[in-house]
Amino acid sequence: MPRRVARHAAPLGDGRVVWLFGDTRRAPGHGATMVSNSMLISTRGCFAQVLTGGAVIPDPGVAGERLAAWPTCVISLDRGRWSELFVCTNTIRRHGGFWGFTLLGTSVTRFVVPDGGAARRLETVALSADDDALDHVTWGTASVADDGWIVVYGTRAPTGGFGREVYVARTRPEDIENMARRQYRGATGWGTRRQMTPGTRLGPCET
């Protein structure tokens, strides 16, 4: 099996399981031998790669910018004879070494997976603008489907403090790319981004 790191998984409507991985090394003969993300679909102990010749979610930007898309979470919605996937990815810029990268922003990619079939990517949209500041909210840290909503969690490193603050936003699946219709959790309930407040702060030993 190809070598992978940072895995995320979700069940499909037909009983199979989809797996997302970060940096992936592949054997020669399947396109690029190193890609920034990959996808497997498993059933009863059998794993099949989703092969595209490169990363299953194309790296953002243009050649030479050293940008990559790293998966952070995946949601699967059963649509009857097919499943709809929402995969959150962090956009990062590489600059050498194992820890040599800068986190810029977050995007979400939508896939359709027919029952018994292969995944097909439909679109990728931004959840946040690219920003290399250390104190911006990193959306897509985790996500969950809840009563017709996609709930997305984000974290932020407070200026001059330790740990990370936790933020929550939600959107309808059909409005995933519409930032104007996104709702944010505040002290009194759901509202606009201006009303957003952190729910809690995780210390270094809790993250």
N, CA and C of each residue as an Amber inpcrd file, in Angstrom:
protein
   621
   0.8500000  -1.1870000   0.0000000   0.0000000   0.0000000   0.0000000
   0.8840000   1.2350000   0.0000000   0.5140000   2.3180000  -0.7370000
   1.3280000   3.5230000  -0.7550000   1.4830000   4.1180000   0.6420000
   2.5750000   4.8380000   0.8270000   2.8620000   5.4350000   2.1200000
   2.0890000   6.7460000   2.2610000   1.3750000   6.9140000   3.4030000
   0.5360000   8.0850000   3.5790000   0.6190000   8.5860000   5.0200000
   0.1930000   9.8530000   5.2080000   0.0990000  10.4260000   6.5490000
  -1.2240000  11.1780000   6.6520000  -1.6320000  11.5200000   7.9060000
  -2.7950000  12.3660000   8.1720000  -4.0570000  11.8410000   7.5090000
  -4.6440000  10.7810000   8.0700000  -5.8020000  10.1680000   7.4370000
  -7.1120000  10.6490000   8.0570000  -8.1480000  10.6880000   7.2150000
  -9.4990000  11.0550000   7.6290000 -10.4500000  10.1290000   6.8930000
 -11.5610000   9.7400000   7.5300000 -12.4390000   8.7410000   6.9220000
 -13.8950000   9.0810000   7.1900000 -14.7820000   8.5690000   6.2970000
 -16.2220000   8.7380000   6.4710000 -16.9300000   7.5970000   5.7520000
 -18.0900000   7.1270000   6.2610000 -18.8300000   6.0540000   5.5980000
 -19.5940000   6.5770000   4.3880000 -19.6880000   5.7570000   3.3430000
 -20.4960000   6.0650000   2.1750000 -21.8650000   5.3980000   2.3120000
 -22.8270000   5.8610000   1.5180000 -24.1750000   5.3290000   1.6120000
 -24.2880000   3.8720000   1.2330000 -23.3460000   3.3560000   0.4310000
 -23.4130000   1.9600000  -0.0080000 -22.6540000   1.0120000   0.9120000
 -22.1860000   1.5110000   2.0550000 -21.4960000   0.6590000   3.0200000
 -19.9870000   0.7090000   2.9320000 -19.4540000   1.3090000   1.8760000
 -18.0030000   1.4410000   1.7790000 -17.5300000   2.6190000   2.6530000
 -16.2220000   2.7720000   2.7470000 -15.6240000   3.8510000   3.5350000
 -14.6420000   4.6050000   2.6510000 -14.6990000   5.9450000   2.7040000
 -13.7500000   6.7670000   1.9620000 -12.6940000   7.2860000   2.9390000
 -11.4430000   7.2760000   2.4830000 -10.3020000   7.7030000   3.2950000
  -9.5660000   8.8070000   2.5540000  -9.2080000   9.8750000   3.2660000
  -8.4110000  10.9760000   2.7150000  -7.0850000  11.0560000   3.4490000
  -6.0170000  11.3280000   2.7030000  -4.6710000  11.3810000   3.2660000
  -3.9480000  12.6330000   2.7820000  -2.9800000  13.0510000   3.5830000
  -2.1010000  14.1350000   3.1790000  -0.9840000  13.6150000   2.2900000
   0.2160000  14.1490000   2.4350000   1.3440000  13.7950000   1.5620000
   1.4170000  12.2870000   1.3530000   1.4340000  11.8720000   0.0900000
   1.3590000  10.4610000  -0.2700000   2.4520000  10.1020000  -1.2700000
   3.2090000   9.0600000  -0.9580000   4.2180000   8.5540000  -1.8850000
   3.6630000   7.3300000  -2.6080000   3.7480000   7.3270000  -3.9330000
   3.2060000   6.2450000  -4.7440000   4.3090000   5.5320000  -5.4980000
   4.0360000   4.2750000  -5.8310000   4.9640000   3.5180000  -6.6620000
   4.9490000   4.0870000  -8.0800000   6.0480000   3.9980000  -8.7970000
   6.0800000   4.4730000 -10.1900000   5.0180000   3.7760000 -11.0320000
   4.5360000   4.4840000 -12.0490000   3.5510000   3.9200000 -12.9540000
   2.1330000   4.3890000 -12.7110000   1.9340000   5.2550000 -11.7010000
   0.5930000   5.7600000 -11.3970000   0.5800000   7.2820000 -11.3940000
   1.3030000   7.8880000 -12.3320000   1.3960000   9.3330000 -12.3600000
   2.4920000   9.8210000 -11.4350000   2.2780000  10.9680000 -10.7840000
   3.2750000  11.5430000  -9.8820000   3.5620000  10.5790000  -8.7330000
   4.8390000  10.4510000  -8.3710000   5.2150000   9.5330000  -7.2900000
   5.0670000  10.1780000  -5.9130000   4.8590000  11.4960000  -5.8490000
   4.6210000  12.1900000  -4.5830000   3.5310000  13.2210000  -4.8050000
   2.4240000  13.1080000  -4.0710000   1.3220000  14.0500000  -4.1990000
   0.9370000  14.5600000  -2.8140000   0.3100000  15.7210000  -2.7610000
   0.0080000  16.3530000  -1.4740000  -1.2650000  15.8050000  -0.8280000
  -2.0870000  15.0590000  -1.5860000  -3.2560000  14.4210000  -0.9950000
  -3.6970000  13.2600000  -1.8690000  -4.4360000  12.3140000  -1.2800000
  -4.9020000  11.1500000  -2.0230000  -6.1680000  10.6100000  -1.3760000
  -6.8430000   9.7180000  -2.0880000  -8.1060000   9.1490000  -1.6070000
  -8.1260000   7.6480000  -1.8640000  -8.6280000   6.8960000  -0.8670000
  -8.8930000   5.4660000  -1.0040000 -10.3730000   5.2170000  -0.7130000
 -10.9150000   4.1760000  -1.3160000 -12.2500000   3.6970000  -0.9650000
 -12.1140000   2.2290000  -0.5980000 -12.6200000   1.8730000   0.5880000
 -12.4400000   0.5050000   1.0820000 -13.7800000  -0.1970000   1.2290000
 -13.7400000  -1.5180000   1.0780000 -14.8930000  -2.3630000   1.3290000
 -14.4070000  -3.7470000   1.7460000 -14.8150000  -4.1950000   2.9180000
 -14.4830000  -5.5250000   3.4260000 -12.9860000  -5.8230000   3.3620000
 -12.1840000  -4.8620000   3.7620000 -10.7460000  -5.0660000   3.8160000
 -10.0190000  -4.8420000   2.5140000 -10.7460000  -4.5200000   1.4340000
 -10.1170000  -4.2490000   0.1390000 -10.0730000  -2.7420000  -0.0830000
  -8.8850000  -2.2390000  -0.4430000  -8.7030000  -0.8020000  -0.6400000
  -8.4200000  -0.5190000  -2.1140000  -9.0950000   0.4920000  -2.6620000
  -8.8730000   0.9120000  -4.0470000  -8.5170000   2.3920000  -4.0660000
  -7.4420000   2.7340000  -4.7790000  -7.0450000   4.1290000  -4.9070000
  -7.9180000   4.8400000  -5.9320000  -8.1740000   6.1120000  -5.6820000
  -8.7720000   6.9820000  -6.6820000  -7.6190000   7.6620000  -7.4090000
  -7.3420000   7.2190000  -8.6220000  -6.1700000   7.6790000  -9.3570000
  -6.5570000   8.7630000 -10.3570000  -5.8300000   9.8680000 -10.3090000
  -6.0690000  10.9840000 -11.2220000  -4.8030000  11.4120000 -11.9580000
  -3.6980000  10.7240000 -11.6940000  -2.4250000  11.1370000 -12.2690000
  -1.6610000  12.1040000 -11.3880000  -2.3600000  12.6840000 -10.4130000
  -1.7430000  13.6130000  -9.4660000  -2.5250000  13.5800000  -8.1670000
  -2.5580000  14.7040000  -7.4570000  -3.3470000  14.7880000  -6.2410000
  -4.8330000  14.7340000  -6.5950000  -5.6440000  14.0640000  -5.7480000
  -7.0720000  13.9560000  -6.0350000  -7.7500000  15.3150000  -5.9250000
  -7.2090000  16.1990000  -5.0840000  -7.6030000  17.6010000  -5.0300000
  -6.4070000  18.4030000  -5.5180000  -6.4780000  19.0040000  -6.6970000
  -5.3100000  19.6830000  -7.2630000  -4.7660000  20.7640000  -6.3340000
  -3.4540000  20.8930000  -6.3180000  -2.8300000  21.9470000  -5.5230000
  -3.2440000  23.3110000  -6.0540000  -3.5150000  24.2700000  -5.1750000
  -3.9050000  25.6060000  -5.6200000  -2.7160000  26.3710000  -6.1790000
  -3.0020000  27.5170000  -6.7890000  -1.9400000  28.3680000  -7.3070000
  -1.3710000  27.8550000  -8.6110000  -0.1780000  28.3350000  -8.9390000
   0.4940000  27.9650000 -10.1860000   1.8090000  27.2920000  -9.8550000
   2.3690000  26.6170000 -10.8400000   3.6480000  25.9290000 -10.6450000
   4.7080000  26.9100000 -10.1600000   5.4780000  26.4690000  -9.1740000
   6.5370000  27.3100000  -8.6360000   6.1650000  28.0110000  -7.3450000
   4.8580000  28.0860000  -7.0220000   4.4470000  28.7360000  -5.7760000
   4.6000000  27.8180000  -4.5690000   4.7890000  26.5030000  -4.8040000
   4.9670000  25.5140000  -3.7410000   3.7720000  25.4820000  -2.7910000
   2.5700000  25.6220000  -3.3440000   1.3540000  25.5230000  -2.5550000
   0.8240000  24.0940000  -2.6070000   0.1530000  23.6690000  -1.5350000
  -0.3990000  22.3200000  -1.4710000  -1.7200000  22.3500000  -0.7250000
  -2.5570000  21.3260000  -0.9910000  -3.8410000  21.1720000  -0.3070000
  -3.7710000  19.9440000   0.5830000  -3.8370000  20.1530000   1.8920000
  -3.7880000  19.0620000   2.8580000  -5.1730000  18.8310000   3.4550000
  -5.7380000  17.6250000   3.3510000  -7.0640000  17.3510000   3.9240000
  -7.0670000  17.4840000   5.4440000  -8.1640000  18.0370000   5.9720000
  -8.3190000  18.1750000   7.4180000  -9.5490000  17.4410000   7.9420000
 -10.5830000  17.2450000   7.1110000 -11.7730000  16.5210000   7.5440000
 -12.6290000  16.2150000   6.3280000 -13.5690000  15.2750000   6.4870000
 -14.4520000  14.8860000   5.3890000 -15.8370000  14.5860000   5.9460000
 -16.8700000  15.0270000   5.2100000 -18.2670000  14.7400000   5.5390000
 -18.8780000  13.9860000   4.3730000 -19.6580000  12.9550000   4.6620000
 -20.3490000  12.1690000   3.6410000 -21.8530000  12.2460000   3.8700000
 -22.6100000  12.6090000   2.8180000 -24.0640000  12.6770000   2.8870000
 -24.6560000  11.6360000   1.9460000 -25.5320000  10.7750000   2.4650000
 -26.1660000   9.7370000   1.6600000 -27.3100000  10.3630000   0.8590000
 -27.2120000  10.3110000  -0.4810000 -28.2180000  10.9050000  -1.3570000
 -29.0790000   9.8490000  -2.0590000 -29.1120000   8.6460000  -1.5170000
 -29.9080000   7.5800000  -2.1280000 -29.0420000   6.6290000  -2.9160000
 -28.8840000   6.8610000  -4.2290000 -28.0360000   6.0140000  -5.0520000
 -26.6220000   6.5540000  -5.2000000 -26.3170000   7.6020000  -4.4850000
 -24.9690000   8.1660000  -4.5310000 -24.7050000   8.8990000  -3.2260000
 -23.4340000   9.1740000  -2.9720000 -23.0210000   9.9300000  -1.7920000
 -22.3700000  11.2330000  -2.2290000 -22.5810000  12.2460000  -1.4140000
 -21.9560000  13.5500000  -1.6530000 -20.9110000  13.7780000  -0.5790000
 -19.6850000  14.0930000  -0.9950000 -18.5850000  14.3120000  -0.0590000
 -18.1910000  15.7780000  -0.0430000 -17.8800000  16.2570000   1.1580000
 -17.3060000  17.5790000   1.3390000 -15.9780000  17.3970000   2.0690000
 -14.8910000  17.7380000   1.4120000 -13.5540000  17.5480000   1.9730000
 -12.9250000  18.9130000   2.2280000 -12.6310000  19.2080000   3.4870000
 -11.9410000  20.4540000   3.8290000 -10.4360000  20.2560000   3.6960000
  -9.7680000  21.2620000   3.1540000  -8.3130000  21.2120000   3.0160000
  -7.7030000  22.5290000   3.4650000  -6.5410000  22.4420000   4.0780000
  -5.7270000  23.6210000   4.3550000  -4.8290000  23.9040000   3.1620000
  -4.7580000  25.1620000   2.7650000  -3.7730000  25.5790000   1.7750000
  -2.4960000  25.9480000   2.5070000  -1.3980000  25.2880000   2.1390000
  -0.1170000  25.5700000   2.7980000   0.9290000  25.9140000   1.7400000
   1.9310000  26.6700000   2.1780000   3.0790000  26.9820000   1.3170000
   4.3020000  26.2870000   1.9030000   4.9480000  25.4630000   1.1080000
   6.1410000  24.7510000   1.5640000   7.3670000  25.6590000   1.4290000
   8.2850000  25.5270000   2.4030000   9.5510000  26.2590000   2.2860000
  10.6880000  25.5070000   2.9440000  10.6740000  24.1610000   2.7870000
  11.8290000  23.3610000   3.1740000  11.7170000  22.7490000   4.5510000
  12.1810000  21.4820000   4.6660000  12.1810000  20.7910000   5.9430000
  10.8440000  20.1810000   6.2800000  10.8460000  19.2580000   7.2680000
   9.6230000  18.5380000   7.6380000   8.5480000  19.4900000   8.1400000
   8.9450000  20.4820000   8.9650000   7.9990000  21.4620000   9.4880000
   8.0570000  22.7680000   8.7050000   8.6400000  22.7370000   7.5270000
   8.8190000  23.9550000   6.7440000   7.6060000  24.2940000   5.8990000
   6.5550000  24.8020000   6.5210000   5.3800000  25.2210000   5.7660000
   4.6670000  26.3330000   6.5200000   3.8940000  27.1180000   5.7690000
   3.0690000  28.1810000   6.3360000   1.6170000  27.9200000   5.9780000
   0.7490000  27.9670000   6.9730000  -0.6790000  27.7700000   6.7640000
  -1.2970000  29.0660000   6.2530000  -2.0360000  28.9800000   5.1360000
  -2.5750000  30.1790000   4.5050000  -4.0940000  30.3010000   4.6320000
  -4.8320000  29.2580000   4.3010000  -6.2880000  29.3540000   4.3000000
  -6.9290000  27.9850000   4.2020000  -8.2450000  27.9610000   3.9980000
  -8.9950000  26.7150000   3.9620000  -9.9580000  26.7080000   2.7800000
 -10.0860000  25.5530000   2.1370000 -11.0350000  25.3610000   1.0440000
 -11.8500000  24.0990000   1.3020000 -12.9280000  23.9470000   0.5530000
 -13.7290000  22.7250000   0.6170000 -13.9520000  22.2360000  -0.8030000
 -13.8030000  20.9350000  -1.0000000 -13.9910000  20.3100000  -2.3130000
 -15.1660000  19.3500000  -2.2390000 -16.0210000  19.4100000  -3.2510000
 -17.2100000  18.5490000  -3.2960000 -16.9880000  17.4230000  -4.3030000
 -17.2950000  16.2010000  -3.8790000 -17.2170000  15.0060000  -4.7200000
 -18.5900000  14.3410000  -4.7660000 -18.8410000  13.5900000  -5.8340000
 -19.9720000  12.6620000  -5.8790000 -19.4060000  11.2570000  -6.0470000
 -20.0230000  10.2960000  -5.3470000 -19.5880000   8.9010000  -5.4060000
 -20.8190000   8.0370000  -5.6570000 -21.0480000   7.5630000  -6.8990000
 -22.1790000   6.6610000  -7.1510000 -22.0150000   5.3690000  -6.3440000
 -23.1270000   4.7820000  -5.9120000 -23.0490000   3.5110000  -5.1920000
 -22.2710000   2.5000000  -6.0190000 -21.2040000   1.9480000  -5.4350000
 -20.3720000   0.9720000  -6.1160000 -19.4100000   1.5600000  -7.1200000
 -19.4020000   2.8800000  -7.2690000 -18.5670000   3.5220000  -8.2790000
 -17.4100000   4.3080000  -7.6850000 -16.7260000   5.0590000  -8.5400000
 -15.5480000   5.8350000  -8.1450000 -15.9380000   7.2810000  -7.8610000
 -15.1350000   7.9460000  -7.0370000 -15.3850000   9.3420000  -6.6900000
 -15.0440000  10.2560000  -7.8660000 -15.8450000  11.3090000  -8.0130000
 -15.5980000  12.3070000  -9.0640000 -15.6450000  13.6940000  -8.4340000
 -14.5890000  14.4560000  -8.6420000 -14.5260000  15.8030000  -8.0710000
 -15.3690000  16.7680000  -8.9000000 -16.1640000  17.5980000  -8.1940000
 -17.0070000  18.5770000  -8.8760000 -16.4340000  19.9820000  -8.8180000
 -16.0950000  20.4580000  -7.6140000 -15.6330000  21.8350000  -7.4900000
 -14.8650000  22.0130000  -6.1920000 -14.0420000  23.0540000  -6.1740000
 -13.3290000  23.4650000  -4.9660000 -13.6030000  24.9410000  -4.7440000
 -14.0290000  25.3030000  -3.5260000 -14.3180000  26.7020000  -3.2090000
 -13.6060000  27.0690000  -1.9100000 -13.3260000  28.3410000  -1.7350000
 -12.6090000  28.8250000  -0.5570000 -13.5560000  28.9950000   0.6210000
 -13.1490000  28.5260000   1.7980000 -13.8520000  28.8190000   3.0420000
 -13.3020000  30.0680000   3.6920000 -12.0690000  30.4090000   3.3720000
 -11.4440000  31.6210000   3.8990000 -10.3770000  32.0770000   2.9150000
 -10.1100000  33.3700000   2.9220000  -9.0660000  33.9240000   2.0600000
  -7.6910000  33.5250000   2.5910000  -6.7190000  33.3670000   1.6890000
  -5.3620000  33.0530000   2.1250000  -4.8000000  34.2010000   2.9580000
  -4.1720000  33.8530000   4.0700000  -3.6370000  34.8390000   4.9980000
  -2.5330000  34.1690000   5.7900000  -1.3200000  34.6990000   5.7290000
  -0.2060000  34.0660000   6.4430000  -0.0260000  34.5990000   7.8630000
  -0.9600000  35.4370000   8.3380000  -0.9020000  35.8910000   9.7260000
  -1.1440000  34.7100000  10.6610000  -0.4890000  34.7050000  11.8030000
  -0.5910000  33.5870000  12.7280000  -1.8970000  33.5840000  13.5110000
  -2.6010000  34.7380000  13.5810000  -3.7760000  34.8260000  14.4430000
  -5.0930000  34.7760000  13.6730000  -5.0950000  34.3120000  12.4090000
  -6.3630000  34.2040000  11.6970000  -7.0460000  32.8750000  12.0540000
  -8.3690000  32.8080000  11.8520000  -9.1240000  31.5910000  12.1540000
  -8.8760000  30.5560000  11.0630000  -8.4430000  29.3750000  11.4620000
  -8.2240000  28.2670000  10.5350000  -9.4720000  27.3950000  10.5330000
 -10.3150000  27.5520000   9.4970000 -11.5440000  26.7840000   9.4160000
 -11.2670000  25.3670000   8.9010000 -12.2010000  24.4540000   9.1790000
 -12.0560000  23.0870000   8.6950000 -11.2180000  22.1980000   9.5960000
 -10.9190000  22.6560000  10.8110000 -10.2040000  21.8110000  11.7570000
 -10.9810000  20.5180000  12.0130000 -12.3090000  20.6450000  12.0170000
 -13.2120000  19.4930000  12.1060000 -14.5490000  19.9280000  11.5300000
 -15.3980000  18.9580000  11.1960000 -16.7240000  19.2830000  10.6680000
 -17.6660000  18.1140000  10.9410000 -18.9700000  18.4070000  10.8930000
 -19.9760000  17.3780000  11.1470000 -21.2620000  17.7770000  10.4320000
 -22.0270000  16.7910000   9.9770000 -23.3520000  17.0380000   9.4100000
 -24.3730000  16.9500000  10.5370000 -25.2440000  17.9760000  10.6460000
 -26.1830000  18.0260000  11.7570000 -27.4960000  18.6530000  11.3090000
 -28.5530000  17.8250000  11.1850000 -29.9130000  18.3030000  10.9240000
 -29.9850000  19.2210000   9.6970000 -29.3580000  18.7930000   8.6100000
 -29.4170000  19.5570000   7.3740000 -28.3630000  20.6390000   7.2360000
 -27.5130000  20.7860000   8.2340000 -26.4360000  21.7750000   8.2070000
 -25.0850000  21.0710000   8.1180000 -24.1040000  21.7620000   7.5480000
 -22.7080000  21.3700000   7.6860000 -22.0830000  22.3250000   8.7010000
 -21.6690000  21.7630000   9.8210000 -21.0720000  22.5590000  10.8960000
 -19.5520000  22.4360000  10.7840000 -18.8800000  23.5730000  10.7170000
 -17.4310000  23.6040000  10.5360000 -16.7960000  24.2820000  11.7460000
 -15.7690000  23.6510000  12.2730000 -15.0450000  24.1970000  13.4190000
 -13.7420000  24.8330000  12.9570000 -13.3900000  25.9270000  13.6240000
 -12.1270000  26.5990000  13.3200000 -11.3800000  26.9180000  14.5970000
 -10.0860000  27.1250000  14.4820000  -9.2810000  27.5000000  15.6440000
  -8.4140000  28.7090000  15.3080000  -8.0210000  29.4190000  16.3500000
  -7.1800000  30.6070000  16.1680000  -6.1990000  30.7070000  17.3200000
  -4.9590000  31.0440000  16.9970000  -3.9490000  31.2780000  18.0250000
  -4.0570000  32.7350000  18.4640000  -4.4800000  33.0020000  19.7030000
  -4.6450000  34.3880000  20.1450000  -3.3020000  35.0990000  20.2410000
  -3.2980000  36.3710000  19.9170000  -2.0710000  37.1640000  19.9870000
  -1.5710000  37.2420000  21.4230000  -0.3290000  36.8640000  21.6230000
   0.2780000  36.9580000  22.9420000  -0.1890000  35.9220000  23.9300000
  -0.8750000  34.8600000  23.4590000  -1.3640000  33.8480000  24.3830000
  -0.9520000  32.4540000  23.9670000  -1.3360000  31.4650000  24.7760000
  -1.0400000  30.0670000  24.4900000  -2.3260000  29.3410000  24.1140000
  -2.1960000  28.1650000  23.5190000  -3.3470000  27.3790000  23.1380000
  -4.0320000  27.9390000  21.8990000  -5.2570000  27.4800000  21.6440000
  -6.0190000  27.9390000  20.4790000  -7.4860000  28.1240000  20.8580000
  -8.0810000  29.2130000  20.3710000  -9.5010000  29.4450000  20.5570000
 -10.2870000  28.6350000  19.5330000 -11.4980000  28.2020000  19.9080000
 -12.3430000  27.3960000  19.0390000 -13.5360000  28.2320000  18.5650000
 -13.7940000  28.1970000  17.2520000 -14.9210000  28.9050000  16.6560000
 -15.7930000  27.9080000  15.8900000 -17.0760000  28.2690000  15.7060000
 -18.0140000  27.3770000  15.0300000 -18.8230000  28.1720000  14.0110000
 -18.9650000  27.6020000  12.8060000 -19.8150000  28.1810000  11.7680000
 -20.6420000  27.0650000  11.1450000 -21.7280000  27.4350000  10.4550000
 -22.5330000  26.4200000   9.7880000 -23.1000000  26.9710000   8.4890000
 -23.4010000  26.0490000   7.5730000 -23.9620000  26.4140000   6.2830000
 -24.7880000  25.2470000   5.7560000 -25.7510000  25.5330000   4.8880000
 -26.4610000  24.4670000   4.1990000 -25.5490000  23.9040000   3.1150000
 -25.6330000  22.6020000   2.8190000 -24.7510000  22.0240000   1.7970000
 -24.8120000  22.7480000   0.4590000 -26.0000000  23.1930000   0.0570000
 -26.1260000  23.8690000  -1.2320000 -25.5470000  25.2820000  -1.2190000
 -25.2460000  25.8020000  -0.0170000 -24.6930000  27.1570000   0.1030000
 -23.2330000  27.1420000   0.5350000 -22.5650000  26.0000000   0.3700000
 -21.2210000  25.8540000   0.9070000 -20.2610000  26.9140000   0.3820000
 -20.4690000  27.3760000  -0.8700000 -19.5560000  28.3500000  -1.4510000
 -20.0030000  29.7890000  -1.1960000 -21.1820000  29.9890000  -0.5730000
 -21.7460000  31.3210000  -0.3800000 -21.4110000  31.8150000   1.0280000
 -20.3420000  32.5730000   1.1610000 -19.9030000  33.0390000   2.4760000
 -20.9200000  33.9830000   3.1100000 -21.7210000  34.6850000   2.2750000
 -22.6980000  35.6350000   2.8030000 -23.8230000  34.9460000   3.5680000
 -24.0830000  33.6600000   3.2840000 -25.1720000  32.9320000   3.9360000
 -24.6810000  32.0610000   5.0820000 -23.4090000  32.1240000   5.3750000
 -22.8560000  31.3360000   6.4720000 -23.2490000  31.9500000   7.8110000
 -23.5370000  31.1200000   8.7890000 -23.8790000  31.5780000  10.1280000
 -22.7500000  31.2240000  11.0920000 -22.5420000  32.0940000  12.0790000
 -21.4530000  31.9230000  13.0330000 -22.0220000  31.8920000  14.4540000
 -21.4050000  31.0500000  15.2810000 -21.8680000  30.9070000  16.6450000
 -21.3150000  32.0280000  17.5120000 -22.2280000  32.7260000  18.2060000
 -21.8300000  33.7900000  19.1140000 -22.3350000  33.5290000  20.5200000
 -22.2210000  34.5200000  21.3750000 -22.5980000  34.3580000  22.7720000
 -24.0930000  34.1390000  22.9460000 -24.9240000  34.6490000  22.0120000
 -26.3740000  34.5360000  22.1480000 -27.0020000  33.6130000  21.1080000
 -26.2070000  32.8940000  20.3240000 -26.7360000  31.9920000  19.3140000
 -26.0670000  32.1930000  17.9710000 -26.7560000  31.8110000  16.9000000
 -26.1970000  31.9240000  15.5570000 -26.4320000  33.3220000  15.0060000
 -25.4160000  33.8630000  14.3230000 -25.5390000  35.2020000  13.7760000
 -24.5180000  35.4500000  12.6890000 -24.1400000  36.7160000  12.5120000
 -23.1820000  37.1120000  11.4930000 -21.7630000  36.9200000  12.0110000
 -20.8060000  37.0890000  11.1120000 -19.3950000  36.9260000  11.5050000
 -19.0080000  37.9260000  12.5860000 -19.5890000  39.1210000  12.5580000
 -19.2620000  40.1190000  13.5700000 -19.6930000  39.6850000  14.9650000
 -20.7000000  38.8060000  15.0280000 -21.1950000  38.3290000  16.3200000
 -20.4640000  37.0790000  16.8020000 -19.5260000  36.5720000  16.0130000
 -18.8120000  35.3460000  16.3450000 -17.9310000  35.5450000  17.5690000
 -17.9830000  34.5880000  18.4870000 -17.1250000  34.6020000  19.6650000
 -16.5470000  33.2080000  19.8590000 -15.3400000  33.1020000  20.4350000
 -14.7780000  31.7660000  20.6730000 -15.5620000  31.0340000  21.7390000
 -15.7530000  29.7240000  21.5160000 -16.5010000  28.9270000  22.4780000
 -15.6690000  28.5290000  23.6810000 -14.4010000  28.2820000  23.4570000
 -13.5270000  27.8650000  24.5450000 -12.0960000  28.0240000  24.0710000
 -11.1500000  27.8480000  24.9600000  -9.7390000  27.8830000  24.5890000
  -9.0960000  26.5890000  25.0230000  -8.4280000  25.9390000  24.0780000
  -7.7280000  24.6970000  24.3570000  -6.2850000  25.0040000  24.7150000
  -5.8150000  24.4730000  25.8330000  -4.4320000  24.6600000  26.2290000
  -3.5070000  23.7550000  25.4600000  -2.1970000  23.9620000  25.5640000
  -1.2250000  23.1570000  24.8110000  -1.3610000  21.6620000  25.0590000
  -1.7550000  21.2300000  26.2450000  -1.8630000  19.7990000  26.5360000
  -3.1960000  19.2150000  26.0860000  -4.1550000  20.0580000  25.6980000
  -5.4710000  19.5750000  25.3090000  -5.5980000  19.4150000  23.7940000
  -4.7440000  20.0810000  23.0310000  -4.8390000  20.0030000  21.5720000
  -4.1850000  18.7400000  21.0710000
